[in-house]
Amino acid sequence: MNQKITRDNIHRHLVEYELAMVGKTMMDTFNDDRWFFNITMTREQHNEFKAYAMKLIRKTFKCNKLKGELRFDAFNQALGLRIKN
């Protein structure tokens, strides 16, 4: 994504980044009614994604670590992929 990450588009960017980590795209989710159950990531992938997301969230929202964790947890609950080892 070449577009500047802002508060308005950070969620879309994080979803696309997370899907790319597991070799999927947004179109894959549109074409699969059960995408939430079929597309998963490993614990290691999740930890890597969280580290990336936390840096981006803290920079974009200009917040401390605790607020960043809370924002990440809310994002992950709503839009995050399931973890399956």
PyMOL commands that set and color helices and strands:
alter all, ss='L'
color gray80, all
select helices_A, chain A and resi 10-21+26-30+35-38+43-61+65-79
alter helices_A, ss='H'
color red, helices_A
select strands_A, chain A and resi 40-41+82-83
alter strands_A, ss='S'
color yellow, strands_A
deselect
rebuild
show_as cartoon
